[in-house]
């Protein structure tokens, strides 16, 4: 399975407002392993960036003056991502810009030659009611992004690849999230002394029935596919 983790930087918010792509960053995954192959390109948007956008990515108009136009790099970008599953955080934003840029050079829409996985949608399903920005996910999964001061498409793609692999690693997080409180015994917390005081001999053991065992095996099959193998089968 070939996946491409992708991020873009733009002149501002909204392709429909005439904003353009100024940076593309992609890293390749084959069978959930980073291959070392990547695609990185700055693009001259032929228009100024919003001040707010420059504050986010730090890419100035002057820096982009001698960079190629999108039409000059569109084919190499297409060749790198063609046929892959694109892994993108907040995919509608990036895909909207990509479709606009491809349309300007008479090339097909992204969804016609790639499939798309949105990690923001995935994160919201896995962590409802919590913050699911890339920075928040890094904190949740223990991924160090302290070297990132400004956003950059290739750097963000590399970080997102780590986040995505942690999110889909086939392991269940049995720890209480730091965002849900500490272990002080207050509501929503966890008191280790109360846990240790439980008389395990008095607990009722309810064994799984045949249907539940079949369902359990199905879950283990999924974990086998998404990781190095479910630990319960070792």
C-alpha positions as CSV (number, residue, x, y, z in Angstrom):
1,X,0.0,0.0,0.0
2,X,1.4,3.4,-1.1
3,X,0.5,6.5,0.9
4,X,1.7,10.0,0.5
5,X,1.5,12.3,3.6
6,X,1.0,15.8,2.2
7,X,0.9,19.4,3.3
8,X,0.8,22.8,1.6
9,X,1.4,26.4,2.5
10,X,-0.6,29.1,0.7
11,X,-0.8,32.9,0.3
12,X,-3.9,33.0,2.5
13,X,-7.2,31.3,3.3
14,X,-9.5,30.3,0.5
15,X,-8.7,29.1,-3.0
16,X,-12.0,30.6,-4.1
17,X,-10.6,34.1,-3.1
18,X,-7.7,33.8,-5.5
19,X,-5.1,32.6,-3.0
20,X,-2.5,30.2,-4.4
21,X,-0.1,27.4,-3.2
22,X,3.4,28.6,-2.4
23,X,4.9,25.4,-0.9
24,X,4.2,21.6,-1.3
25,X,5.7,19.0,1.0
26,X,5.1,15.2,0.7
27,X,6.7,12.1,2.3
28,X,6.1,8.6,1.1
29,X,4.9,5.6,3.1
30,X,5.0,2.0,1.7
31,X,3.1,-0.6,3.8
32,X,3.1,2.0,6.7
33,X,6.9,2.5,6.6
34,X,8.7,5.7,5.7
35,X,10.7,5.1,2.5
36,X,12.8,8.2,2.6
37,X,11.4,9.5,-0.7
38,X,9.9,12.9,-0.5
39,X,8.7,15.7,-2.7
40,X,9.3,19.4,-1.8
41,X,8.7,22.4,-3.9
42,X,8.3,26.2,-3.5
43,X,6.0,27.9,-6.0
44,X,5.8,31.5,-7.2
45,X,2.1,32.4,-6.8
46,X,2.3,35.6,-8.9
47,X,0.5,37.4,-6.1
48,X,1.4,38.7,-2.6
49,X,0.7,36.6,0.5
50,X,-1.5,37.9,3.3
51,X,0.4,39.3,6.3
52,X,-1.4,36.8,8.5
53,X,-0.3,33.9,6.3
54,X,3.4,35.1,6.3
55,X,3.1,35.2,10.1
56,X,2.2,31.5,10.1
57,X,4.7,30.0,7.5
58,X,7.3,32.8,7.3
59,X,7.7,32.6,3.5
60,X,8.1,36.1,2.1
61,X,7.0,37.3,-1.3
62,X,10.6,38.2,-2.1
63,X,11.8,34.6,-1.4
64,X,9.3,33.3,-3.9
65,X,10.1,35.6,-6.8
66,X,12.6,33.3,-8.5
67,X,10.7,30.1,-7.8
68,X,8.9,28.2,-10.6
69,X,5.3,28.7,-11.4
70,X,2.8,25.9,-10.6
71,X,2.5,25.0,-14.2
72,X,6.2,24.3,-14.3
73,X,6.0,21.8,-11.4
74,X,2.5,20.4,-11.8
75,X,3.6,17.3,-13.8
76,X,6.4,16.3,-11.3
77,X,3.9,16.8,-8.4
78,X,1.3,14.7,-10.2
79,X,3.8,12.0,-10.9
80,X,4.8,11.8,-7.3
81,X,1.3,11.5,-5.9
82,X,-0.5,9.6,-8.7
83,X,-2.3,6.4,-7.5
84,X,-1.4,7.0,-3.8
85,X,-3.7,7.4,-0.8
86,X,-3.1,11.0,0.3
87,X,-2.9,11.5,4.1
88,X,-3.8,15.1,4.9
89,X,-4.8,17.0,8.0
90,X,-7.9,19.0,7.2
91,X,-7.9,17.6,3.6
92,X,-10.6,19.9,2.1
93,X,-8.3,22.9,2.6
94,X,-5.3,21.4,0.7
95,X,-7.4,19.5,-1.9
96,X,-9.4,22.7,-2.7
97,X,-6.1,24.5,-3.5
98,X,-4.7,21.5,-5.4
99,X,-7.8,21.2,-7.5
100,X,-7.8,24.9,-8.3
101,X,-4.1,24.8,-9.3
102,X,-4.5,21.6,-11.4
103,X,-7.5,23.2,-13.1
104,X,-5.5,26.2,-14.1
105,X,-3.1,24.0,-16.1
106,X,-5.8,21.8,-17.5
107,X,-5.0,18.8,-15.4
108,X,-7.5,16.5,-13.6
109,X,-8.9,17.0,-10.1
110,X,-7.0,15.2,-7.3
111,X,-9.8,12.8,-6.5
112,X,-9.7,11.3,-9.9
113,X,-6.1,9.9,-9.6
114,X,-5.7,9.6,-5.8
115,X,-7.8,8.6,-2.8
116,X,-7.8,10.8,0.3
117,X,-7.7,10.2,4.0
118,X,-8.4,13.1,6.3
119,X,-6.6,12.7,9.7
120,X,-8.5,15.6,11.2
121,X,-11.8,13.7,10.7
122,X,-10.1,10.6,12.0
123,X,-8.8,12.5,15.1
124,X,-12.3,14.0,15.8
125,X,-13.8,10.5,15.7
126,X,-11.1,9.1,18.0
127,X,-11.0,12.1,20.4
128,X,-14.4,13.8,20.4
129,X,-14.6,17.1,22.2
130,X,-10.8,17.5,22.4
131,X,-8.4,19.7,20.5
132,X,-7.2,17.9,17.4
133,X,-4.8,20.3,15.8
134,X,-1.4,18.9,14.6
135,X,0.3,20.4,17.7
136,X,-2.4,18.9,20.0
137,X,-2.0,15.5,18.5
138,X,1.8,15.7,18.9
139,X,1.3,16.3,22.6
140,X,-1.3,13.6,22.9
141,X,0.9,11.0,21.2
142,X,4.2,12.1,22.7
143,X,5.7,13.3,19.4
144,X,8.5,15.9,19.7
145,X,7.8,18.8,17.4
146,X,9.8,21.3,19.5
147,X,12.1,22.0,16.5
148,X,9.2,23.5,14.6
149,X,9.0,27.3,15.1
150,X,7.1,28.2,11.9
151,X,4.9,26.0,9.7
152,X,6.6,24.4,6.7
153,X,5.0,22.0,4.3
154,X,7.7,19.3,4.3
155,X,8.2,19.5,8.1
156,X,4.5,19.4,8.8
157,X,4.2,16.4,6.4
158,X,6.9,14.6,8.3
159,X,5.3,15.3,11.6
160,X,1.9,14.3,10.3
161,X,3.4,11.0,9.1
162,X,4.5,10.3,12.7
163,X,1.1,11.3,14.1
164,X,-0.8,9.2,11.6
165,X,1.3,6.1,12.3
166,X,0.7,6.5,16.0
167,X,-3.0,7.0,15.5
168,X,-3.4,3.9,13.4
169,X,-0.8,1.7,15.1
170,X,-3.3,-0.8,16.2
171,X,-2.8,-0.1,19.9
172,X,-5.5,1.1,22.3
173,X,-4.5,4.0,24.6
174,X,-5.5,2.8,28.0
175,X,-4.1,5.8,29.8
176,X,-6.2,8.7,30.9
177,X,-5.6,11.8,28.7
178,X,-3.8,14.7,30.4
179,X,-6.6,16.8,28.9
180,X,-9.2,14.9,31.1
181,X,-7.6,15.8,34.4
182,X,-4.9,14.3,36.6
183,X,-4.9,11.2,38.8
184,X,-6.2,12.9,42.0
185,X,-9.4,10.9,42.5
186,X,-11.6,13.9,41.5
187,X,-14.4,13.4,39.0
188,X,-12.9,12.3,35.7
189,X,-9.7,11.3,37.4
190,X,-8.3,8.1,38.6
191,X,-7.3,7.1,42.2
192,X,-4.6,4.4,42.2
193,X,-5.3,3.6,46.0
194,X,-8.9,2.8,45.3
195,X,-7.8,0.5,42.5
196,X,-5.3,-1.3,44.6
197,X,-7.9,-1.8,47.4
198,X,-10.3,-3.8,45.2
199,X,-10.6,-7.5,46.3
200,X,-10.1,-9.2,42.9
201,X,-11.2,-12.6,44.4
202,X,-14.7,-11.2,44.9
203,X,-15.1,-10.0,41.3
204,X,-17.5,-11.9,39.1
205,X,-15.9,-13.4,36.0
206,X,-18.1,-13.1,32.9
207,X,-16.7,-15.2,30.0
208,X,-17.2,-14.2,26.4
209,X,-19.8,-16.1,24.4
210,X,-19.1,-17.6,21.0
211,X,-20.3,-14.5,19.1
212,X,-18.2,-12.2,21.2
213,X,-15.1,-14.4,20.6
214,X,-15.7,-14.2,16.9
215,X,-16.0,-10.4,17.1
216,X,-12.8,-10.3,19.2
217,X,-10.9,-12.3,16.5
218,X,-12.2,-9.8,13.9
219,X,-10.7,-6.9,15.9
220,X,-7.4,-8.8,16.2
221,X,-7.4,-9.4,12.4
222,X,-7.6,-5.6,12.0
223,X,-4.8,-5.0,14.4
224,X,-2.6,-7.6,12.6
225,X,-3.1,-5.6,9.4
226,X,-2.4,-2.2,11.0
227,X,0.6,-3.1,13.1
228,X,3.4,-5.7,13.5
229,X,0.7,-8.1,14.9
230,X,-1.7,-8.1,17.8
231,X,0.2,-8.8,21.0
232,X,-2.6,-11.0,22.3
233,X,-1.7,-13.6,19.6
234,X,2.0,-13.7,20.4
